[in-house]
Amino acid sequence: MLFAFLLLFLLRALFGFEPLYDGAVYGGVAGLIGAIGFLWGIGCFDFWLGWAKGADISEEDHSFHGVSNWKQYFRVNTDHKVIGLQYLGATLFFMLWGGLMALLIRTELAAPGQQFADGETYNGFLSMHATLMIFVFAVPVFGGIANYVLPIMLGAKDMAFPRLNALSFWFLPVAGFMFLASMFTGMFGAAWTAYPPLASQGTMGQTLFELGIQFAGASSIATAINFLATIVTMRAPGMTIWRMPILAWATGVTSVLAVFATPFIAGSQFLTMFDRIMGTHFFVPDQGGDVIMYQHIFWFYSHPAVYIMLLPGFGIISEIIATFARKPLFGYRAMAFSLVAIAVLGFGVWAHHMFVSGMAAWLRVPMMVTTIIIAVPTGVKMWSWLATLWQGRIHMKTPMLWAMGFLFTFLLGGLSGVFLGIVPADIQMSDTYFVTAHLHYVLYGGTVFTVFAGLYYWFPKMTGKMYNERLGQWHFWLTFAATQLTFFPMHWQGLQGMPRRVSDYDPRFETVNSIETVGSYMLGIATIIFFYNIITSWKSGPKAPWNPWRGKTLEWMVSSPPPLFNFDVEPQVVGGPYQYGIPDARHAVVFAPEEFGGELTEDTRYPVLVVANETLTSQTLIDEIRSRDSEGLWSFQLVAPVGDGDRSTTERRLATALAILAESGVSATGRVAEGDMVSVATEAAAEVAPQELVIATLPLAQSRWMQTDSVDKVRKATGVAMSHVIVPPNDARALLATAALPLVMVVATEAVGAEALATAVRTRADAQPARFTVVTPLDLPEPRWGAEANELRRAAGEAMTATINALVNTGVAVDGEVMDDGADVALPLAIDAYRPSVIIVAGINGEAAGLRAAAEAAAGETPVESVNLGAAAGA
Amino acid sequence: MATTAGHAPADQGHATPEQPHHMKPALMGMLLFIGSEVMLFASLFTAYFFIRYGVANETWPPLKQDGEPFELPVVLTGVNTLILVSSSFTLWWGEKRLAAGDNKGLIRGLWVTILMGATFLLIQLNEYAHLGFTPQDRAFSGAFYTLTGFHGAHVLVGLIVLSLCLRRAYQRDFSATYHTPLTAGSYYWHFVDIVWVLLFFLVYVI
């Protein structure tokens, strides 16, 4: 360091700089050397130095891989999972500082006039707030999430360049602490945009800002290169680009932006730095310099940077919405292409930040057009998310809540963006609070909400612990409300003409400003809840299962947290990533060595609660349950509320349904519960904590549950993701065509219509679940079209209907047929058509003997039984 | 050990053939890095052209603070350009020798390349010393020194990379089948040369 100062002094003396000592210059050099020395000292360069020295180094040296205790998170590590957490830790730390700055800003703005900070200090706060939030939170935080998740999603053991990965992470605290250090050297006050000539003046802090940007930019570029190399070269077998999760697409596209746009901000900061410390005149007009040039170069990075801060969030939201709506992502390819389109267009819109800057006027309209066109691919994404939600089975867990908050907040931000993209509107609203409102809606929606969504979504995977759902929901609702409270009034303020970046304002804005200040404090409280939740949950939360959200992508097929090298054997990808609800669809097959049990699949079944009574045995409900079963590991708990009906009727239906499900290999249990549907369903939901609640009813006209609004009451009372299955009445009563239940053919003539027959059939059904078909052979007098025959048919039909209704209404699966022939002709036909497993001949006293003889003659192998209903039955 | 369809047995793991459609990550990384370097120079060229064309009422070449026009030694730099461009070909020749299995040829090629690169740098430094203006002159001089200085720094990095490759070549670390670091280094060197050709035409000639 001393040597460097000496060298610097000599150089300055040699070239005749005046004065020889300039704090900003020496401070800048000190910062630079300190930073490189720090990186060197913690061992970021060890491997490459070894390579350069020609030492015997091994590519397979994993000594820097993985952690065994928490202290090692503060050391250089090459494990992408550790680096991901380091990224998240560092960026959240800087987010706290940036948030603190925001609270200071809002406190100063709580009332007109000066509270505690003069203009200079206020500028420092707002510059620090924006710089920390953008360069060391919003841009790199997605690097953290993707670092952790992406290699696993792609089926890779690590990133393509683990050591570069470590280096690019450690650039980040260097950058962040350079920004923070400027608080001791006089804060930089030229905002995050650092326009000259303001940025050419100012204190030492401005130089640290420029240096810090270089490190943050280098970190960003190195990570982006790493992601791209990983995505292109490290995908598992079978992972074609059209099978990649959308997050991989988003990260790839973002990385292209980062690689090709970030050098522009590096260039712009080099130029201002040279102006400041070397005495060049890039931005001094009377020396041939050009101030507008800075803005062009700066925004050529910083507009794509907006997409660097948004696109990975879009990816995260796509993962979460598909998973929690249990539906394939709508328009997968459109989602991927719209990401690419946003990125490509994003390079052609930079000058819309400069409509009032005095740039070449002809640039305005083309930039306006491209800017507004960006709303098209963004709209494609918005509609695709909505279409994914459409008729999905939505689980409102914390990550999904954040995703919903994102949709709302980002939509508002996007719409005000269209306003600002229009030249005349922008000229009116430039540099007012309308812009502040717009950018905070975009970044809160697109970055903060998506980051929290992702953090909650992958928290179980990253830590192996479950977070506290209740606190997570509190965190969401508080943040959501406070966001709207803080930023929505800013639209109005801006339209009324309150300028941004000024520490004082007209007293007529006092009320709105104090409301916004209250909102910002609420955001602070919400953030405290978040940190309390993750810290306590990580320390002592319940253990997380492998796949708490029933996700399909690869990271859910490894343990939580994943093993050191993610996969013991390379996974084989066999299908798309979002095939929710498609029977037997699989994204990938993951194998472990034999000693771990071969194929890695979970055996924990998560409960699904099914509430039904009259519709229990319907094909519609059975099919719903079967399709869920083929999609994942569920155990179905059937609960049949008796209500004011007959208990044994309900029991019969339940027994039938369970027998059918058991035959299909569905894991299902069931019970009959006394009480009305709402209380039964609510209690059962509290008891089994189901992943989903399925309620089956008849249509509104026939369903008493619907008429009393019970389904909605349950929805509100339980808060569980719910599906309402509406069963057509015919289907609820129809005899199921299933091999699961033995078919019992009841042959009866006189007995049909008698209560005794129904009782006998019920007794039989209670003994063993079965389907019944009642057959009445009708020995008609000649001529068969005669009035007498018709009368006989009508009477038999009525009796049959009465019996079947009596049976169906008491939960027996039954149908029946009246046949136009004597027993000896009709029965062989019937047995051939129905193929019953048992035949029961039911007769009243002597009458049954002839029937039984005919039945036995026709039955062949089928056993034939007799029931004597007794003389009384005939009465 | 039991295997299942679609699953390669673990004991074949070491023999997995290189998947031909997969590029070497290191080379891809280098190409992307070069891409970002191209954009860095693009930002500096943007600055240069703004200064050159964006400012009204300037003659070209612009005047120095002492009223004289900026003059650049086009002929000397042209010769220097030729030296640098030829060094790309000598490096290419060295790599070709290596592909033929001739490690000595590679060492010769690297030596010549490095010496030519160093010559280029020395001539540039000499030019700096005799230009007659400093970066603190007008905006044009700042842009000139920034562009050439950045390029010079890249040449220096390229020389360091090639020297490391040379050391490795002496250790016979490269062969006709394994030469990824060398290839990455030569990509970088070619990039540095191409940027210079562009720079020479855009700043010196036109």
Interface residues (C-beta under 8 A of the other chain):
Chain A: F15 W51 A52 G54 A160 F161 L164 I221 A224 I225 N226 L228 A229 T230 V232 T233 M234 V259 F260 A261 T262 P263 F264 A266 G267 S268 F270 L271 F274 D275 M278 G279 T280 H281 F282 V284 P285 Q287 G288 G289 D290 I292 M293 H296 I297 F300 D568 V569 E570 Q572 V574 V589 F591 P593 E594 G598 E599
Chain B: M1 A2 T4 G6 H7 A8 A10 G13 H22 M23 K24 P25 A26 M28 G29 L32 F33 G35 S36 E37 M39 L40 A42 S43 L44 T46 A47 F50 I51 G54 V55 E58 P62 Q65 T134 P135 Q136 D137 R138 A139 F140 S141 G142 A143 Y145 T146 L164 R167 R168 Q171
